[in-house]
Structure formats: C-alpha cells, structure tokens
Amino acid sequence: MSCAVLDERARIAREIHDNVGHLLTRSVLQVEAAGVVHGSDPAVAADLAAIGATLHEALGTVRTSVHDLHETAFDPRTNLEQILGEFPTLACSLAYEAATLPRPVALAAAAIVREALSNAAVHGRADRARVSVAEFPGFYQLVVEDNGRGAAEATGRGLGLTSMEERVGALGGTFSGTALAPPRTGFRIFATFPKTEEAS
C-alpha cells in the first residue's frame, strides 16, 4: 500500500474523529440534558432516552471505524522506510521479510531503528546501515548494523541501549547491542520478539 493511500486514510480518520465524533458527543450531552429537564414527563423522557441510545450506538460505531482506519493506515514496512529516509548521511538498506507484524512490535521496532540509526550517524560516524526484519515460526527478529566506530569510542549504555532493551523486554523479547568483531567495524543491534497474544 502506497504512502499516499496510508496518509489519506489517516487524514480521514482524523476528520471523522474531530468532526463527526465531536458532533455526536455534543448531541449525546444535549439529549441527556433534555432528559433531565423533561424527566417529569415519562413519554418525553422515554423518547429522549431512545434517541440517546441511538446516538451512543452511532458514536460507538464511529469510534470503531476510526480505530480500524488508524490500524490500516499504519503499515510497518512503510513506516520503517520513512524512518530510513530521515537519515540522509546514511546509505540505508531494508530487508523486510515479515508477513505480519503486530502493532506493538512494529512500534517498538520503529523506535529502536530510529535510535540505532541516530547513534550510528551521530556517535558512530557511520555512512552505511542495514536494517532487517524477519518473521519466524515463534518470533520476530530485528537487526540493525552500521559501519561506524562501534563501541570502541562510544559511551556505552548512554547511547540509548537501555531504552531499546526496555522496549524489547516489555514485549518479552531478547536484546543485545554489541560492536562487530574485527576486522569489521561498526555496531549491531539484535532483538527478538516472541509471538504472543500480548504482542498482537
């Protein structure tokens, strides 16, 4: 799915939420207020209660539709491609081999990739980086490698490794950040995310 289509879906979701959703919410409040005012008239109160129930149902439908649009508007691969484009000084490549990537995993992967590429460009002085996402029977795998200075001149856990590890740990995964073995130079981020209901 193209970026233009995804952006348009996100725009439509915002429009529905900001306009239709707010109008329905205001209508619900107005009907409830009218119900209080006319509470002494059982017939009118019953009619207002029926209208209120219909408006509540409509509001719930709008919220579900907005949620579904937001879900489909977020494409993990496209999101990663956009992140790679944020670093013009890095020649980045993406190998994406995942049929499905749950939103929590996709969001964690995106944050890790952005942090790793920032470290590579700013601290590692790298000019190339490779990102790979793969799906296996029991887990998802994320690898980010660069050709920078590695850990030799880096400041260790201060480069955001702790926050990366915490993101992975929150989803029950494993994480490592290590310098590449000589004669190679650079740094490697490796993370796995188990396939669980919590990550779906």
N, C-alpha and C positions, 0 to 999 in steps of 0.2 A: 504494500500500500504506500502511495507516494506521500511525501511530507505535506504537500498542498492539501491532500484529502484529509490527513490527520489533523492539520491545523484548522481546517474548515469544520470538522466535527467538534473540535474543542471549542471553537467560536460559537457554534450553535448551542452547545451545552451551556456555555456561559450566558448566552442570550436568554435561553429558556429559564435558567436559574434566576437571573437577575430581574427579568421582566415578568414572565408568566408566574413563576414561583412566588414572587413577592405580591403580585396582584391577588393570587389565590389565598395567600396567608392573610392579607388585609381583609379579604371577603369573609374568611372564616371568623376573624375577630369581630367584624361588623355584625355578622349573623348571631354570634354568641352574645354580643352586647344587646342586640334587639330581643333576644330570647329572655334576657334578664328584665328588660323594660316591660315586655308583654307576658311576663310569667304568670300573671293573674288570669290570663285568657288561655285556657287549655288548648283550644283549637288552634289559635295563632302560634302558641308555643310549640305544639306538635309539628306544625308546618315548618316553622323555623328550624326545629331540630332535624327534620328530614333534609332540608336544604343544607344545613351544616354538615350532615353525614355525607351528602353527595360531594360537597366541597372538600372535605377531608379525604375522601376517596380520590378525587381528582388531584389533590396535592400529593398524595402518596404515589400516584401514577407518574406525575411529573418528576418527582424525586428519583423514582426508579429509572425513568428514561434518561435523566441527566447522568445518573451513575453509570448506566450502560454506555452512553456516549463517551464519557470520560474514559471508561475502560477500553473501548475500541479505539479511542483517539491516541492511546499510549501504545506505541509499538517499540519493544525493547531494542530491536536491531537499529531502527531509525534513530532512536534516542542515542545509542552509542555512536552511530555515525556522526551525529551532530556534535557530540562531545569531542570526538577526534578532530573535528573541524575547528574547535576552539583553540587549537594549539598550532598556529601556522609555522612555528620554528621547528616542529617535529614532523618528520615524514612518517605518518602513522598508517598501519595496515590493520584490517579487522578480519579475522576468520570466525565466522558465526555459523555454528553447526548445532543449533538447538531448535527442535520443532516447536516446543512450547517453553516459555519462561515465565513462571508466576510473577505477578507484580511485585511482591515483597523482595524476591530475589533480584528482579530486574532493577528495582530502585537501589538496592544495596550495591549491585554490580556497577551501576552508573556512577554512584558516589565514589566507589573505590577507583574506578577507571579515571575519573576526573582528578582525584587526589594523586594517584600514581603518575599520571601524565604531567601534572603540575610540578611534582617533585622532580621528575625526570628532566623537565625543561629548565626549571629554576635552580635546583640544587645539584642535579647530576650533570647539567650542561650537555644533555644528550641531543642528538639530532635525528634519531630514529627510534621508533617504538612499535611494538607489535602487541595487539590485543586479541585474545582468542576466547571464545565462549563455546563450550561443548556440553552436550547432554548425554548422559549415560543412564543405564537402567535404574540405578539407585540414587544418582546425584547429578548436580550441575557443576561444571568446572569453569573457573575464570583464571586466566593467566595474562599478566601484563609484563612485558620485558622491554628494557631500553638498553641503549649502548653508552650510557653515561659513565660517571665515575664510580658507580656502585656505592658500597658502604664505606670505602676507604677514607673519603673525606666528608662523608655525610654526618649528620648529627644524630643518627640513630632513631630512637623512638619519637624524637621530636618532629619527625617529618610526616606525621600523621599516621604512622603504622598502628599506633594504639587504637585510633578511631576506626581504622579499617578492620582491625581484628575484632573490635567490639561489634561492628555491624555484622560480621560473619558469625560471630558467636551468638548473637541474638537470634539467629536463624538455625542454630545448632550445627554450624559448619566448622571447617578447619581452615586455618590461615597460616601463611608463612611469608616473610619478606626477607630475602637474602641476596647478597652480592653474587654475581655469576662467577664461576670458578675460572681462574686463569687458564689459558691465555685470553679468555674473553673478558670484556669489561661491561659493566652495566649492572642493573638491578632487576630482580624478578619477584613479582607478586604472584602468589599462588593461593587460590581459595576454592573450597568445595562447599556446596550447599546441598544437604540431603533432601530428597523428595519426600516431603511430609505434608499432612493436611494443613499444618500451620503456615507453610510457605506457599500455599495455593491461593 
